[in-house]
Amino acid sequence: MPLPNTLAFPKLRAVDVRPAKDQPGAYQLADPSGIAPVAFTVSGATLAILSRMDGKHDRPDIQVDFLRRFGRMLFSDELDGLIRQLDQALFLDGPAFEAHLRGLEVEYRRATTRPIHNADALGAPTEKLGEYIDSFLNNGPGPGGSATGGHETPTPIGAGQVVGLIAPHLDYARGAPCYAAAYRSLAQRTDAGRFVILGTNHFGRSCCVVGTSKDFDTPFGVVPHDGAFMEAMNQRLDTNLCANEYDHVREHSVELQALLLKHLFADRPITIAPYLCPDPCGPTGTAPREGDGVDLKDFAQALGALVESDDTPTCLIAGADLSHVGRFFNDDRDLDVENLRSVEWSDREALSHLEAGAPENFRAAVADRNNDTNICSVGCIYALATALNGRASAKLLHYHQALVAEHENCVSCAAVEFTR
């Protein structure tokens, strides 16, 4: 049975590729979006075939390339079987994947709330979660949060109204020092009834800002979204920022902030406005990389103007991690003291531009070095700082490197507050 014309130029979707743990020479493919539910294990030769499935090469092109590289024919029925298998597993762009995704989007929009998706990042079972959160918030950041052992002293309660906050989106256990510095006095230092939560779009398909019109379910109750505020943002930008809201379904950077806020503000009615931000460090800068959608700078400036004109006190929160280094992240540097100190230096140098009130310089500092330490949250940090630029002063409260040496994995994070 011949392949349909839609697969004549097969195009592999964005996938994570890692060496298979139990099969030397094999590789495991996984869908970071979670839309394709099953991982796919392939040989090195098959991986070479997949590398040519970019939507620009047809099947004869792939066969010629395989013959040139491996010295044997890749027969048509062999290639077609692989393409069918990938298509059925939802690893290829095409009608099968699009139909499946449309069904998931309809299901998400019909749901009354967005449930907690990343329960394994919470660090404690539901019945003990409040006690666990209080324990790490009350312990404070403590020393030794960086490769050099240095740390900052959090600003005492009462030192200005907090109107913006940068906090981690690491799991609570690894990010605890910075979560503590960011959140432990927040309830006493802001009168906000609305929190605009800006996150990172780790898994979604959109290349511009994405909101969601869902209330967030948490173990402490539902956090409602502020539909009127989000519609006002749509009107200011003449677009529907929630058009691709399915991108939120697996995203943890907003979820972890919403849960903490619900716990901390148990006695105060609050709403949230959740948005995911793209990376502005590529060749298009703050403009969408595919040319369609809202410019991140325009979004941030509109956000700042709307917050200033609105009567409801509002606090902006960026759920943001910084550098991702080590071989777990396909980064070849050793995680020794010297390299971690270098990562810390570059992180702090970038963050210093926020304290100087220069968000454009923050973005440029990362982009100009081609984001060589894999900072995942430049977009949401930049958007927050741009929205508050000239309206609040930034202060670095704490810097932390979460090192898991046995997995060759280090993620850095910071707590930064914006006060007026």
N, C-alpha and C positions, 0 to 999 in steps of 0.2 A: 504494500500500500504506500503510494508516494506521500511525501510530506506536503502539508499545505503551503501555498505561496507565502503565507505570513512568516514562515520559518526558513525561507530561502536564504536570508541573510541573518543567521541567528545572532542574538545579542544577549550575552550573559548579564544578569542584573548585578548590582554591587554586592559582593560577598566578602566575608572574612575567610582567609586561607591560612591554615596553620598545619605544620607537620602532624601527621597522625601519631598519637602517643604509642599505640601498640602495633603499628605496622611500619617498619622502617622503609623509607622511600615513598611512602604514600602521604597524601594530604587530605585534610578534612575541610570541606567547604560548609559554611554556615551563613544563614541570612541574618544580618545584624538587626533587621527590622522585625524579625520574628514572623513575618507573613508566610514564608516557607517554613513549615514546622519541623522538618526532618533534615538532619545534616547529611552531607553527601561525601563519601570517601572515594578518592580517585588516585590513580598512579601518576608518576611524574610525566609520563608520555601523554596521558589524558589531560593533565593540567596544561601542557603545551598546546593541545588542541583548543582548550577553553580560552587560552590567551588570545586566540584569533577570532573568537566569537564576540566581536565588537560592533556588530551591525553594519560593518563596511565590507566584510569579506563573505562571499558566498561559499557554498560547499566545495566546488572545484578549487577555489583559492585555498581553502583549509587543507584539502587533500594534497595539493602541490607543495604547500609549506611543510606538511608532515613528511612527505617523501624526501624533501631536501634536508630536513633535520635528522631524520631517523633511518633513511635509506631503505624504507619499505613502503609498500602501498597501504593507504588507509582506505579500505573498501567502502563503497557507498552504503551498503546495508549496515556496516559497522558504525559509520558516522551517523547515519539516519537514526539508528537505534539509540545512540547516545543523545542525540538532539531530542528525540521523543521522551526519553527518560528525564532529561533536564526540564523539559517543558511541563511534563506531568508533575514534577516535584516543585514547580513554580520558581525555578531558577532562571528562566528566560523571560525577557520582555515579550509580550505578545498577548493575543486574545484570551488565552487561558488564565494568565496572571491577572490581567485587567478585570476579567469577570469575577475572579475570586476576590480581588481587592474591593471592587464595588460592593460585593456582598458584605464584607467586613465593615466598610464605611457606613452602610445602611444600618447594620446592627449597632454600631457605636452611636450613631445619631439617635436611634430609637431608645437607647438606655437613658434612664432618669439621672444616673450619676456615673462618674468615672471611679471605679473601684481601685483600691490600692493594688498596684501591680508588682511592686518590688519588696514584698514582705521580708525577704531574706536580708535586706539592707538595714533593717530596723534594729537588730541586735538583741531583741527580747521578745517573748511571746506577748500577745495582745493584752493579757490580763496583768502583765508586769511592766508594760511599756512606759506608762507614766512615771513609775518609780525609777526606771532605768534612765529616762531622759533627765529627770531631776538630778540624778546622781552625777551624770557627766556635765551638766550645765553648772551645777553648784561647785564642782571640783575646780573649775577654772582651767585655763590653758596649761599652766605650769611650765617649767623650763624644759630645754632640750627639744624644742619643736623644729629644729633645723639641723643641717649638717654641721653647723658651727656651734650649736648648743645655745644660741641666743634666743631671746624672746622679748616681746613687748608687754608692757603692763596695760591691761585694759583701762579705758577711760572710766572714772568712777561714775556712779549713778548721779544724775543731775547736771552733767556737763553738756548741756545742749539738747535740743529736741532732735531725735533721730528721724530723718526723712528718707534715708537710703541705707542699704546694707548689702555688703557682699559676704556671702557665707558659702561653705562647701556644698557640693552635692555627692561627695563620697558617702559610703555607708557610715552610719553614725559612729561605729567603733573606731574606724580609721580617721575620721574627720573630727572626732570629739574635741580636741583642743581648740580648733577654730569655730566649731559650732558653739562652744561655751563662750568664747570671747565675743562672738557676734550676738548671741541670743539671750544671755543670762540676765541682762538688765533691760531688755527691749521693752517689756510690758510697762516698766516704770518710766521709760524715756521717750515714748511716742504716744500721741493722742489719736493715732490713725484708726479709722474705722474701715479703711480699704487698703489692701496690700496688692500692688501690681507685682506679680512674680514673673521674672524674666529668666528663662532657662535656656539650655543648650539642646539643639535638635540632633541628638546622637543617632537616631535610628530612622527618622522620617525621610520622605522623598522631596519635600519642598525646599527650595533654595532661597526663600525669603521668610519674613516673619509669619508665624502661625499662632493664632489664638485657638481657644476651645471654649464653647459655650456650655460646658458641663460643670455641675457642682462636683466637688471632690469628696469622696467618701474617705473617712479615716477611722481608726479605732476609737477616736474620741467623739465621733459624730460627723455630720456632713458640713463642709465648708461651702457656702453658696458663692457662685460667681456673680459679679456685678454686671448684669446684662445691659443696663442703661449706659454705664460707662464704656463698655466695649463697643456698643453700637455708636456712641459718640466718636470713638476712635475710628470706626469704619467710615463715618460721615466725613470726618476731617481729612481722611486719606482717600476717599472716594473708592473704596474697595471693601471686600469681605475678607477680613483677616482670618476668619474661621473656615474658609473654603476647604483647606486641607487638614482639618482638625484631627483626623485619624492619626496624624503624626504624634499626638499626645498619648496614644494608648499605652505605650511601653515606657514612656519617658519618665525618668526618676528625678531630674533636676528640679522640676516644679513640685512634684509629689512630696519630696522630703521636706520642703519648706512649708507646704500647706499643712502637713501633719504637725510640725513643731508649732506653727502659729495657732492651730486649733487647741493644742494643749496649753500653750502659754496664755491664750486669751479666752479661757473657758468661760469667764464671767463677763466678757465684752462681746457684743455682736460684731462680727467682722465679715467682710466679703473679700474675694480675691478676683483679680483679672489676670489670667495665666497666658503667657506668650512664650514661644520658643524663638530664638534668634539665630540667624545663620552666621557663618564665619566670614568676617570682612577682611581677611588677610590675603585673599586671592587676587588675580589680575584685574578683576572688576571692582575691587575695593568694597565699598558699602553697597554698591548696586548689585542686584541679583545676578548670579553668574550666568543664568540662561536668558537674561534680558527682559523677563516678564515678572512683574510684581513690585512691591514697595521697596524703595531704597531704605536701608537700615537707619541711615542718618535722618531721613525724612520722618520715619517712624518715631525715632527718639525725640526729635524736636517737637513733633505733634504731641507726643506723650507728655513732655514737660509743660507745654502750653496748656493742655487740657487739665493737668493736675493743678496748675496755678489758677486756672479760672473756675475750678470746681469748688463747691462749698464743703465737701466731705474731706476731712484730713486724710492724707494718703501717704503711704510709705512705699518706696520701691525696693524690691529685693532681687538681687541676682544670685541664683543658685549656680555657683561657678567653681570649678576646679581649675588648676593652673597646669603645670607641666606633667607630662606622662613620659617617663624615661625607663630604659631597661629593655631587655630582650623580649619580655612579655608583650611589649608594644612595638616589636620589630625595630627597636633602637639598639644599636650595637655597643653603646658605651657601657663600661663597667660601672657598677653602683658603689664605687669607693668614695672615701671622704672628699678627695679632690674633685671628682666629677660632680658629686652632689653639692659641694660648695659652689661650683661654677653655675649649676642650675639655679641655686638660690640667688646668686648674684644677678643673673639675668632676669629672674622673676621679680626681685626687688627693684631692679632698675626700671622695669616696665611699670610696676605699681607706683613708683615715685612720681610718674606723670599724672596719676590720679590725684595725689596729694598736692601737686602743683596746679591743679585745675585745668589740665590739658589733655582731654580724652583723645583728641586727634593724635597727639604725640604718643599716647599709650598704644593706640592701634598701629601707628607707624613703627614703633619700636619693635613690635612683634613681627609685623609684616616684612620689615626691611631685613630681618635675619631669617626670612622664609620660615618663621615659626619653628625653629630647629629643635625646640624642646616639646613640641606637640601640645601647646596650650589649647584646650578644647573649648574654652568659654570666652574667647575674646569678644564675640558678638554681644552676649548679654551684659558683660562688664562695660563695654563701650556704650551700649544703648543706655544703661543706667546713668553712667557718668555724663553722657551728652544731655540726657533729659534734665539732669540736675545742675548742669554747668552754669556757674554764676549765681546759683540759688542756694548752694550748700558747700561746706568745706569737708574734704575727705581726710580720714586719719587711718593709717594702718594699725590695727589692734594686735594682730598676731599673724605669724607665718609658720607653716608646718609642712614637713615632708613625711608622708606615710610610706615607709619603706617595708616591703615584704621581700627580704633578701632571697628566700628559698624559691620564690617565683620570678626573681630578677625583675622586680616591679616596684616603681616608686611614683607616687602621685603627690604633687604639692598642692597646697591650698592656702587661702588667706582669709582673715576677717578684716573687713574695712567698713567703717561707718561714715555716713555723710550727715552732718548736723548743721543746724542753723540757729 
